[in-house]
Amino acid sequence: MSLKWSIALALLSFGCASAPGPGGTPATLAAPLPAVSTAAMDAHLKYLADDLLEGRAPATRGGRLATKYIAAQFEALGLEPAGSDGSYFQPVALVGMTPHPSLVWGKAGTTRQLSYLDDFLAWAERPESHIVADGEVVFVGYGIAADEWRWDDYKETDVRGKVLLMLVNDPGIQDTTIFNGRALTYYGRWTYKLEEAARRGALGAILLHTTESATYGWDVVRGSWSVEQFKLDRPAPQSITFAAWVTRDAAQAALTRAGLNLDSLTRAAARRDFRPVATGINVAVEITSALRHVRSENVVARIPGADPALARQAVLFTAHWDHKGIGPVANGDSIYNGAEDNASGVTAMLAAAEGLAQVQPRLRRTLLFIATTAEESGLLGSEAYTRDPLVPLEQTAAVINLDVANVRGATRDIDALGVERSTLGKVFSAAAAAESLAVVHEPDVRGSFYRSDHFPFSRAGVPALSIEPGKDFIGRPAGWGAQEAARYNRERYHQPGDEYRPTFTYAGMAQEVRVALRVALAVANAPAMPRWLPNSEFQRPAGRSVP
């Protein structure tokens, strides 16, 4: 029997009763997989992170080079184009806004102009070339209204026309007995806070930055929000006029001049009895934006399913191809290459596609590969896909997301965001065990589940995992993996330093790819689709379940 037949037949029975193999792993998961080429991985990553691509911003020459390259690789592997027009591209209409803001705030007679980039960042939340906003600043704590946590920072206070000053993260960062403790909920994400401010009719929102609460430094804010910002080019729901970040020092100085103490306000915000505080501060913001209405694209390819009934259902791989483009200079460099974030994830997806293209006979469900655009601007490519899916969402079995793959070496462990939320968790654990990897799931302190392309699918009801590198590296001392991850987050994340390095090694990425292959093969051949667990906040919308 050929290797390909062995793989397919062994994995067809995944999920059924079978005799355990060594270490208790189901024997059906002990089948060999196609070889994963680490040389190809290095070549993909080296090209996608090259200065030639100028940081892969959407709707730029470098971004188009990236999408053409990915489409060419899909074609070379024999994958079919999945675009509705018969191409490898799914158009995504965007509006780009490059902000040039000013911000003055304070009490009457004591106003001060903040220094752009050093003290604040601001951008328009509406696609308008010139915005002038002037309003009273109200401190609303964490800006959260969450019935399930018995939490309401607004207490029916009318904040229409006000500018809301709010803390990022959620109250669990101060009191681990509430919310999910130090594991961030969606309520802690800045995106939620702007959404809630808009629902309440606020004029604008100012996010108060600390490295601890944001989980990244001011350099990340500076590099991320000073470059061109994108939004989906479609009629927008209600929105605030502008949003901004301010440093803790700038906020503290303004509050002190207004007779308020930031530390006291922060402590008060961690209590359920907190009420909004009128600061007496007035803020005047002016933003001139260069606007571009442009078309970017998701790159889409498929391997059709073989089962006449199940082929209309799909297992999705996602990885975003975009990064921040060209931005503020840091250490003499202005190209935000995004080698790890996320040339590495695209590289891993191409490796997975290469392996799955070799499996014969074809799997029962269709496999769909989506390299998404504008993830860095708010998961826009994946959001656009969920609004106009190539496979109906109710027929989408699962999403496997690859974002910041392992380029540091082989590990003894592995993780995935979402393992505790759906039945995919058991599939992932079994797949990891087949690769002799322990699943070590850490609290999601950074709220990473809400920060990558699987999240719009999850919110739309599709079970999803986002694979995370392990931390226990073979041949390295204890703690080295966590130290290197923290170093990356501190020194290179969303900064020009996220470049290709000759020291990158791909044994760990190969482990991730093999686990992803086993999950995809299992889900693609299983009789039933995965489902969310009852304790998850995500469920398939009523009336959209599949028998």
N, C-alpha and C positions, 0 to 999 in steps of 0.2 A: 504494500500500500504506500502511495506517495506521501511525502511530508505534508503537502497541502491538504490531501484528503484526511490525514490523521488529525490535523488541526481542526478542520471543519466538523468532522464527526464527533470528536471529543467535546467540542464546545457546544454542539447542538443539544447535548444532554445536560448542559449546565443548569443548575437549579433543581434538577431531579435527584431523587435519592441515588446515592452511589457510595461505593466503599471508600473509606478514607485512605488517602495516600500517606506518605511519610509526614510526620508532624501533625496529622489530623487534617491536612488539606484534602478536599475532595479529589478523587483520582482523575475526574474529568478535567480538572484545572492543571494537571501535571503535563499536559501536552506541550510540545515545543512550539515556538513561534518563529515566524520569518526573522532573519537576522536584521538588526537595526544598524545602519551604517553611521558610525560616529564621524567618519570623514565627510559624508554628505552634510551632516549636521553642522560641522565647522564651516563648510563652504557656504551654506545658506545664511548662517548667522553673520559671517564675515561680510557678505555682500549687503545684507539688509541693514547692517549697522554702519556701513561705510559713509564717510563724509560726502560722497557723491550724491547720496539720497537726502542730504541736508535735513535730517531729523524726521523725515517721513510725515510731515504735516499734511492733512487732507487738502485736496485741491491745489497741490503744488507739484512742480516738476518731480521732486523727490518722491512724493507720495504716489504719483502716477508710475514712476519707475518701479516702486515696490509692488503695486498691484499687477503690473504687467509681468513682473518676475514670478509672482505667486501663481498667476494664471498659467504661465508657461510651464511651471513645475507640475501643476495639476494635469495639464495636457500631456506632458511627457510621461507621467505615471499611468496614463490611460483612463483617467477619471473623465466622466461626461460633464459637459457644461451644464450648470443647473439654473442659469438665469432664464427668466420668462421669455427673453428674446432669442434664446438659443446660444447665448454667449456665456462666458465665465463671470459676468458682472451683473450685480443687482444695483441699479442707480439709487443713490441717497442724496436728496436735495438738501443743501445746507445754506445757511446764511452765516458768513464770517464777519466778526466785529473785532477790530483792533482798537483797544481803548486808549484814550489820552485823557486821564481824569485829573481833577483837582478836588480837594476836600478841605473845608474850613469848618471848625466847630468850637463850641464853648458857650459860656453864658455871656449875656450882653456886656460889652466893654472888655471882655477877656478872651475874645476868640483868637484862635491860632490856626495857621495853615499848616497841614501836615505835609511831610516830605514823601512824594510818590516813590514807591519801591522800598524806602527805608522805614516809613511809618505806616503806610497803608497801600492797598491795592483796591481798585474799584472797577466795575464794569457794568454796562447796561444789561438789564434783563429783558429788554424789548429791542427788536431790530430797528432802532432809530439812530440816525447819524448824530443827533445832538439832544442831550437830555440835561435839563436843569431841575434839580430837586432841592427843596428846602423844607425842613420839618423838625419837630421836637423829638428828641431822643428819649425813648422809654426802655429801661432795662427789664427784660422779660426772662431773666434766669437762663434756663436751657431752651426756652421756647418750645416746650413740649406739651401736647395735650393727648393723653393716652389713657383711655378708659380701663384697658386691661391691667394697667399698672396703678390705677387709682391716682392718676397724676394729671394736674392741670396747672400749668404755669400762668395761664391767662386770667382765670377766675372771672370770666365774663367781662373783663375790662375791654372797653372799646378802643382798639388801636388803629382804627381806620385813619389813614393820612399821617400816621406816625412813622418814625424810623426806629426800628427795633434793634437794640444792642443785645447780643445774646452770646452765651458760652457755647462752644462746641463740645462734642461728646454728650453723655447723659449723666444723671445724678449718681449712677453706680460707680463712677470714677472717684467719688468722695465717700460714698457709703456702700460697701460691698453687699449689704443686706437687701438692697433695692435694685430694681431692674435686673439685669444679668450680672451684677457686680462689675468687675472690670472688663468683662466681655461686652463690647459695644453692640447696642441694638441699632436698628435703622433710625430710631428717634435721635440718635447721637450724630448722625451724618449731616453735614452741612446742607446736602440736597433736600433732606426732609425739612429742615428749618426754613429754607427759602420757600418751599411748597406751603408750609403752614402759615408763614407770614402773608403769602399771597391769598390764601383762603380767607384770611381775616382782614383783607383790604388794606394792609400796611403800605406805606409809600416805598420803604426800602428796608434793607436789613444789613447790619454790620456784625460780622463774626469776630469775636475776640480771640486772638491766637495765643496759645502757649504750646510749646513743643509737646508737653505731656498730654494735653487734652486733644490736640489735633493728631498726635502720633507722628508728626513730621515737623521739621524745623522751618524757620521763616524763609530760608533759601528755597525750599520747595514751593512755598506760596509765591514767592517772588518770581520763580521761573515758570510756574504753571499759569498764573493769572495775568501776567503782563503781556503775553503773546496773544495772537489772534484767538478769539473765543468763537466757538461754533454752536449753533442751535439748528434743530430741524427746521427747514424752510416750509412752514405750514401755518395755518391760522393757530395762534397761541391761545390757550385758555387764560383765565385771569392771571396776571403776574404782577410782581412788584416792579417798580421803575428801575431800581439799581440794587446791586449788592456790593459788599466790600469786606475786606479783612483789615483789621488794625492790630498793631502789636500790643502786647500787654502794657508796655511802658507808656505808649501813647494814650491808651484808654485810662490807665491809672492816673496820669497827669491831668487829663480832662476832668475825670471824676473828682479828683482831689480839689481842683479849683472850684468845682461845683459844691464842695462841702460833703462829698460822699467818699466812702472807703471801699475800694474794690475787693479787698480780702473779706470784709464783712458781707458785702453783697454776694460774693461767691459762696460763702458758707451758708447764707440764707437760702440760696438757690437749690441747695441739696435737701431742703425740707418740703414736705407736702403742703405746708401752710404758706409757702412763699406767695407773694403777690407782686404784680408789676410795680416798678418804681419809676415815677416821673423824675428825670434827672435834672430838669431845668436847663439842660444843654440843647442848643440848637445846632443843626448841621446843615451846611450848604454844599451840595455836590454838583459839579458840572462835568459832563463826560462827552467828549467829541469822539466819535467812532468812525473809522474807515470801514464801509460796508462792502461785502462781496456776496452776491447770490451765485452759488456755485453748485456743481454736481460732483460728488465723490462717489465711491462705490464700495460695496462689499464684494469680495471675490468668492464665488460659490461654485462648488463642484460636487458630484455625487457618484456613488457606486450603487446602481439600482438593486433593489431586493429581488429575490427569486421566488418568494411565496406569492401566489396569485392574490391571496387575501391580505397578507401583512405587508406587501411591498408598498402599499399606499401610506404606511407608517414609516417614521424615520427616527434614527439616532443621529444627533447633531454633535459635531465637533466645532468649537469656536475658539478663536485666538485673534486678538486685534493687531492689525499691522501698523497702525499709526503711532506717532509719538509727538513731541512738542515742537518740532521744527527748529527754527532759528530764534533765539531769545537773548536775554541779557547775558553779557559777557561774564564768565567766571573763570578765573585763572587763565585768561587769555583765549578762551574758547567760547564760541557762541552757538555751536551746533549741538543740539540735544539729541544724540544719536539713538538712544533707547535700545541699547544692545540687549540687556536683560529684560527691559520693559519696552517692547515685547517682541523684539526679533527672536528671542529665545522661544517664546510660545509658538510663534509661526513655524519656526524650525521644528519644534516637537510635533506640531500638527502635520507638517509635510512628511515627517518620519512615520507617523501613524497612518497617513494616507498610503504611503508606499507599502507598509506592511499589510494593510487591509486589502489593497488592490491585488495582492498575491493569493488571497484565500480563495480556494475553489473546492466544492461548488460555492456559488455566491450565497451570502447570508439571506435570511428570510426577510428582514426589514431593510429598507434603503438606508444607506449611510450618506449623510450630507455634511460637507465641510464648508465652514463660513469663516473667511478672514475678514473681520469687521473693520469699518472705518470709525473715526471720531470717538473711540472709547475714552480717550483722554479729555474730551470735552463734555463728558456726562453720559457715556454708554450709548451714544446716539446711533451708531450703526446697528447695534443689537436691538435698540428700541424701535428703529425704523423697520427692522425685519419683523418684529412681533406685530407691528401694525399692518404689514403686507407680507405675510409669510409665504414661502415657496411650498411648504407643506403645512396644511392646517395645524394650528397649535394643538387641537384636540387629538390629532393623529401623530403628534410628536412625542415619542416615548421618553426621551431623556436628552439632556445636554451635558457634554463633557467639555469643560473649559480649561484652556491652557494659558496661563498668564504668569510670567516670570518663572521660567523653568530652571532646573538645576544645572549650573555650569561649574560646580565646584568639586564634583567627584561622587563616587558611589557611597551610599548610605545603608544603614541597617534598618531604617524606618522610612515612613512616608505618611503623608496626611492629605486630606481633602476637605475643603470648605463644603459644608452641607451633609457630611456623613451621618449626622445625628437627626437629619430632617426628613429623610425619605428611605424607602426600601433599597435605594441605590447604595446605602451605607453597607449593607451586608454583602452586596455584590462586590463592592470595592474592597472590603476586608478579605474576602475570599481570593480576589485577584492579587492582592498584595501578598497574601500568604503563599500563593503559587510562585511568587518571586522571592520567597524567603524574607519578606519585609514585614516588620511590625507596624501596625497603624497606631501612631501616637498622636492623638488629637488634642491640640492645645486650645485654651480659651481664645476666642477671636477678639483680642484686645483692640485691634485696629479697625474692626468692622469690615474686614476684607470681603466678607460675603456680599456686602452691598456695594462693592466698588469695582466689580468687573462684569464681563459681558454675560455671564450666566444669570445675573440678577433680573434683568427685564423678563427673561423667560420664566424665572421662578415666580415673579410677581404676576405673570400671565397664567400660572398654574402648571408649568412644566417642571417635573423633578430635575434637579441639576446638581452637578458636582464641579468644583474647581480644584484641580490637583495642585497640591502644595509640596515643595521639597521636604525631605526629611532633615533632621538636625544632627543625627548621630553618624558622623562621617567616618568611614573606614580609614584607618591610618592617621587619624587626627585625635588630639586629646579631647577629653570630655569638655563640652561647652563651646568648642570651636565653631560649630555650625551656627549656634545662636549668636555668637560674637560677630561672625561674618555677616549674618543677616542684618544685625543691628548696624554694623558698619556701612553696609550698602544703603540702608534706609537713611542713615545720617549723612553720608558723603556723596552718594551717587544718584539716588532716586530722584527722578525729574530734574536732573542737573546734567551739564555737559560731560561730567565724569562717567556717565553710564555709556561707556564705549567698549568696543571689541577689545579683548585682551588675549595675547598669545598664551596666557596661563589658563584660559578656559579649558575645561576637560569635560567629557560628555558621558562618562559611565553613569552618572546619576540621572542625566536626562534620558538615557536609554532605559533605565529602570522605570522612570515615569511613563515613557512611551509604552513599554511592555504592559504595565498595569492598565493603562488606558485602553490598549488593544484588547486585553482580556475582558474589561468591563463592557466595551462596545460589542464584542463578539457575543458575550453572554446575553446582553439586553436585546441585541438584534435577533437572536434566535429563541428567546424565551416565549412561552405561550401567551403571557400577559405582560402588559406594560408596567413599569414601576409606578409607585404611588407615594404621595406624601404621607407621613405619619400623623396621627391625630394631634400630636403636640406641636406640629409645625404651624406657622402663621400663613403658609401658602397651601392652597388647595385648588384643584381644577375648578373653574367656574361651573356653577350649576347648569345642567343640561349639556355639558360638553364632555362627559365621561365616555370612555370607549368600552363596549362590552368585553 
